[in-house]
Amino acid sequence: MRREIREKAIELFFLLNSLVVIIVLIGIFYILLSNSIPAFREIGLNEFFTSARWNPTSFSKIEYGILSKIVSTLMITFGAMIFAVPLGVATAAYLSEIADPKVRQILKPVIEILAGIPSVVIGFLGIVLLGPYIARTFNLSNGLNALNGAILLAIMSLPTIISLSEDAISAVPKSYKNASLALGASRWQTLVKVTIPSALSGIIAAIMLGMGRAIGETMTVLMATGNAPRMPSSIFSSLQTMTATIAIELGEVPHHTTHYYALFAIGLVLFVMTFIVNLVSDIILHKYQEVE
Amino acid sequence: MKKVLLMSFIMFLIVSVFVLPVQARTAFEIRGSDTQVNLTANLAEVFMEMNKDAVISVTGGGSGTGIAAIINNQVSLANSSREISAAELAQAQERGVEPVRIVIALDGLSVIVNEDNPLEELTVDQIGAIFRGEITNWAELGGNDQEISLYGRQSNSGTYVFFREYVVKADYSEDKMRMNGNAQIVEGVLNDKSAIGYVGVGYTAEDGKVRDGLKIVKVAKDADSPYVTPLDPTNVADGSYPVARPLHHYSNGLPEGMVREYIEFVLSEEGQQVAVDSGFYPITEEYREINRKNLAW
């Protein structure tokens, strides 16, 4: 009897712990939403989402359009994925299928260390190393642009993509591979035609999580992309992302003004974007587990 | 054993009664302008050298951040490279804060280009047109056929506001890159042959010489005026350099105690020498008069 009560109490304790996370999440969402609503009311949804001009401290005409910021954010996020996906998946395939166990024992922790490098350090490298290199290579006047940000974000999302893809590829049943090899396929054919397609949903989930990491990244893009507010026209444009805008402007904005609420509204849009990305990866992951 | 405990308890009492209040009375914080961060840190260092029981911490964040901190009564002094705005003043008074303006040094806000740029001089109007995005190629000003890349500060910067108010006189071009500090602008201009940027004069020099790879543009009020350099202190002092500006501390009410001693030091001959050593210029009689009036000393 006593033991039952104690077990119930412990169970309740753990339940409360997990509830805390949900309460915090709901709280954050509530604060974002309640502070964003005045912005939508004062600015209007139309201007907020369709205007590309953001200038809350303007000399002549105050405007709150976040279109160019959404485009900028998506541009460097997808740009980052173009670099990170092939590299990440290839590395994961190598690690789980080809690499010698000894090599893997060294490589895997090293890749995970990459995840631990502070974003401000990566941003700094973007300014002093990658920027000048891009400028020289493409004969530009400077290298503070979308390409710089995309490459840095690719580096930052690589550990997530590699580590989760590797898990997915390792989880492919050995019988699939054996069957393929027995039918006379080479190791390469087996890898490309059998193993990777079988692990595809896990790999896609890994990519989505890496993408969620890239969308929300702030310091690196703030330092390396130049922060020009214009709508970007090419990968060599200097641009300002949604995260950078919030980080730069929230420090000095007077509270409870339209500008203040508008920054929360950007935060809300960003939250919804990362939420969708995470949701999609979750759905894909679930599908993959069902197949198992 | 008991004796030791008792002794340490008494020691603890003595420490908390005598030492802690002294520390609380003499530690204060200065926050704001990134342009003034080095200057103020140098001033604080020399002052702390002279007053062993003073503890001053200096942080940046931009003039807007500093003024917000004084309005919210979070710091003893704000650093600001622009004057407080009417809206900010009203906000402060609403909260019972009385900002007092103290001019601590002068800055010849410098327009900088890469050393490889053949251009030597510009008028204020031309600089304004460049930063408004009306002039986009150096060839239009007799330079190389190159797109101009613009480097400037972010909107929380006093330099951003001052330069817009007095030089650009409209919104900045959307192509202007918003950098995180004076040092980043200098870094950008050093690496970019078609760059133009604006920074506090204290950031253009290293060991008393203009930094390698950097060129400071001579500026004229209009096409008929002489082109002058901000590197000569007399040009800034006599007002012939057109983008000179005062650098401020703002306090809440008249400074008292250690803060007052610090301000007295800053305005003294010695303090002004520190400003000069940091690459800025001493205040002129005109601003001394303003300080006397505001501080009622």
Interface residues (C-beta under 8 A of the other chain):
Chain A: R53 N55 P56 T57 S58 F59 S60 K61 I127 V128 G131 P132 A135 S141 N142 L144 L222 M223 G226 N227 A228 P229 R230 S238 Q240 I248 E249 G251 E252 P254
Chain B: G61 G62 G64 T65 A68 A87 Q91 Q146 E147 S149 Q154 S155 N156 R164 V168 K169 A170 D171 E174 D175 K176 M177 R178 M179 N180 Q184 E187 G188 N191 D192 K193 S194 A195
